[in-house]
Amino acid sequence: MSTPASPALSLEEARALRAAGQWQALVERGDALAEGDRVGEPELGLHHAVAVRRVNQTRRALELADRLETEVRRRGDSRLAIEVVMLIGAALWDSGRVDEAEQRYSEVLALAAAHENDEAAANASNNLGVLAHVRGRRDLALTYYQRALASYQRQGNTRGLAQAHHNLGISYRDLSFDREADDHFRRAVEYAELSDTPDVVAMAELERAMLRARGGDPPLATEMARRARDRFEAIGSPVGVADAERVLAAARRAEGRDDEALVHLDLALETARAHDDAMLHAEVQRDRGILLRDRGDAPGAREALTDAAEHFQQLGAAAEAEALRVMISALP
């Protein structure tokens, strides 16, 4: 007997799956839609495209969003237009197309102001803060984050507060204020749990794990990174799982177990390449290059560090790229 076909994905079901962060289920249900269903109900197509990006099918998400943009602009739907442009910006960022991503996020700010959409304006500010941070413009990044944080507080938007605190934690971490960074990551976890946002919980827990690895507590770092990896696996985020592998490698290095660290980094690099994630690719190759250098493998270190520098340069992280080029020049 043939298995009865599942009923077509409804808009109500798509909204519920997105709200619950059930990305893989939403991708699978959305994949069964006919192209005409997505065009006929563009919000349905949007939820599906968001889920496709969340499971790290970046190029496909961008293709879906590009087609949706034409339809929502034709209909004059400002709310959906803002969401689609935001999605396009996020997918461009994932792919390392930073200048185009910045243009799209700035477009969201303009659309949000024109249509008095405070949440969209805060989201765009948060994302512009990420771009400014990567480019080394730390003061501007903090300004964007604080602006987003204040707006989320006015709205009572706990998911937004979780994301803003997560980004602030990264800023303080990179300024070597580890205690302040950990406090922001902890608050990000609290707000993410309140808003039932498992992806942000996992991201913040992973950042806390990296702090523990750097701070000399590799067993705790390992425990926290494994917990974050389990969360990423549960929500179907291979890039999140790969980032957890990168943090596990840092914990192994802190224990002097470099062979195991390299296995974790090789797994992470394979995923970064498969899913076209420029930032993860850059960070993993930087870590691999430093490990290989410390093991005396100068050719392997040079190859990995050069690859990392090129990806950081592509992302606009000029200072990070230059630091790696200096490291490369010092290799025997």
N, C-alpha and C positions, 0 to 999 in steps of 0.2 A: 504493500500500500504506500502511496506517496504521502509525504508529510504535508499537512495543510499549510498554505502560505500564511505568513504573519500578516495581520492587518497593516495597512499603510501607516507610516509614521504620521501622527497628528501633531499639530502645533502645540497643543497642551502637553503631550508627551515629550516633545523636544525641549520645551521650556523646563519641564521637571527634571529631565536627564541633565540638562546643562546646569541647573541650580544645584543638583546633587554632585556635580563633578564626575558623572559617569561617562567619561569621554569615549571609551572604546565602544560601549553600548550605543552611544549616539552616532558614532561613525558607522557602525554596522547597520543600524536601522536607517540612517540617512543614505547609505550607499545603495539601498534597495529602491530609493526614489527614482522616478523618471525625471529627465531633465526638465520637462514641462511642469512637473510638480514644484520644482525649486523656483522656476520663473513665475509660476502662478501664485505662489505664496513665498515671496522673497525672505520673510522672516524665518521660515522653515529652513531655507537654504543657508541663511546666515548662521543659525545654530549648528547646522551640520558642518559648515566651513570652520567655525570656531573650534569644534571638536577635532576636526582633521588637523588643525594646527597644534592642538593640545597633545595629540599623540605623535607630534613631531614629523608629520608629513607636510613639510613647509612649502615645498614647491607646488604641491597639489592644492594646498589651502590658498595660496596666492592666486592660482588659476581660477578657483571657484569664486574667490572674492572679487577678482577683476570682472568676471561675468555678472556677478550680482550688482556691482556698482552701477553698471550701465542701466540695469532695470530700476533700481531704487531712485536714481537721479531722474529717469524718465517719468516716474510716478510722483516725483516731488516730495518724497517721504523723508523729512529732515532727520527724524529719529534714527531710522534705519541707515540713512546715508552716513551719519556720524559713526555708527557702530561698524559699518563696512570699511570706512576709511581708517578707523582705528585698527581693525583687523589687518588691513593691508600694511599699515605702518609696522605692526608687530611682526608680520611675516617677512617684510623687507629687512627689519632689524635682525631677525633670526638668520637670514641669509648673508648678513654682513653688508647690505646695501644701505649704509648709514645715512648718507646725504638724502637719499630718497625717503627713508624712514622719517627723518627730521622734517622734511617737507610735508609729509602726510600728517604727522602729529601737530605741526603748526596749523595745518588746514583744519584739524579737529578743533583746536582752540578757537579759530575764527568762527567755525560753524556753531560751536557751543555758545559763544558769546552772542551770536546773532539770534539764536533760538533759546537763550536763557537756560541752558542745560548745564547746571553746576557740576553734576557728577562727571559728565564727559570732559569738562574743562579740567577737573581735578585729575582724571585719568591721564589726560594728555600732558599735564604738568609733571605728573609722576614719571611718565615715559621720557619726556624731554630731559628730566633730571638724570635718568640713566644714561642717555646719550652724552650729556655734559660731563658726567662722572667719568665715563670711559675715555673721553677726550682730554681728561686731566683738568677740566674747568670745575674744580671742586666747590668753589664758592657759589658758582651759578647753580650747580647741582643741588646744593643744600637749600638755596633759595627756592628752586622748583619744588623740592620735597616738602619744605615747610609750608609753602603755599598750598600744596595738595593736602597736607596733613590738616591744616586749619579748615579747609573746605570739607573734608571728610568728617571732621568733628562737628561742624555745623549741621551736616546732613545726618549724622548718626550712622554713617556707613562703616560698619565694622570690617568688611572685606577690604575696603579702600584703606582703612587705618592699618590693617595688617600689612598690606603691600607697601605703604609709605614707611612704616617702621622697619620693615625688612630692608628697604633701600637705604634708609638712614643708617642702619647697622653696617651695611657695606661701606658707606662713606666713612664712618668713624673707624671701622676696621682698617681701611687703607690709609688712614691718618695715624695709625698705630695707637688709637684710643680703644684698646680691647675691652676694657670694662664697660665703657659707654656703648660700644658696639654690641656686647652681649646683652646689655639691658634692652636695647632696641629689638634685638632678635627675640628675646624672651617675650616682649610685649607683642611682637608680630605673631608669635605662636598663640598667645592668649586671645588676641582679636580674631585670628584665623579659626580657632576652635569655636569661638562664639558665633562666627558666621558660617560654620561648617564648610571651611575652605581647605580641603586636605592638601592641595598643591602648595599653598603658602606655608602651611604647617611644616611640610617636608622640606621646603627650601630654607626656612629659618632654622629648623633643627640641624640641617646640614651645615649651615654657616656656623652654628654653635659648635658642631663637631670639629670643624676646621680650626676654630679658636683653641679647642682643647688639644688638638694635635700640635699646633704651634706652641702651646703653653706648657708642653711637657707631660701631658696626661693621655698617652696613646690608648690605654684600655678604655677609658671613658669615651674618647673620640671614636673608637671602633664601635662601641655599643650604640652611640648616637647616630653614626653614619649608617650602620646596618638598619636601624629603626627607620631612618629617612628613606633608605633604599627600598625597604618593604612597603612604605607608603607610596613611593613612586611606582613600584610594580603593581600595586593594587589599583591605581588610577590609570595605568597604561601609559606611563611616560618614560620611554626608553632613554631620552636625553637626561631626565632626572636620575634614572638608575645609573647612567654613565657618570654623571657628576658625583654621585655617591661613591662610585669606584675610584674616582680621582681623590676624594677625601680619604678613603680607606688606604690608598697608596701613601698619602701623607702620614697617616698613623703608622703604617708599616716602616716607613723611612725613619720615623722618630724612634722606632724600636731597633733600628739597624738591620731590618729584614728587607734589603733592597731587591732581592730576586722576586719576592712576593709583590713588592710595590710595582715592579715593572710589569708583572702579569696584570695587575689591576689597571695600570695606565694603558696597556695595549688593548684591553677590553674597551676602555672608555674611548680610545682613539677610533676603534672600529665603528662604534656607534656614532661618534661625531661626524665621521666621513659619510656614513650611510644616510644620515639625516640632515646633512648640509647645515650644521650648527657652527657658525664661524667663531663665536666666543668660546664655546667648549673646546673646539679644535685648537684654538690658540693656547688656551690654558693647559690643556693636556700635553701638547707638544712642548710647551715651555717646561713643564714639570719633567717630562721624559728627557728632554735635552739636558737639564741640570743633573738628573740622576745618571745618565750615560756619561756625562763629563766627569762626575765624581767617581765613576767606575773605571775611568781611564779609556773610554771608548770615544776618542776625539772625532773620528769620522761620523759615527752615529749621532753624537751630540751636535755636531755642526749641521747635519741634515735636519734634525728635529728643531733646533733653535732657529734655523733659517726659515723653516716652514712656519713656526710660531710667530716670528717677527713679521713675516708677510701678512699673516692673518690679523695680527694686532694693527698693522699699518692700514689694512683694508677697513678695519673698524674705527679708525681715527684715533687709536690709542698710541699716539706718536712717542710719548715718553717711554712706554713699555717696550715698543719696538726698538727704540734707540738703546735702551738698557740691554736688550738681547743682542743687538749688533756689537756692542762693546764686549759682551761676554764671548761672542763668537771670535772676535779679533784676538782675544787672549788665549784661545785654544792652541795647543801645540800643532 
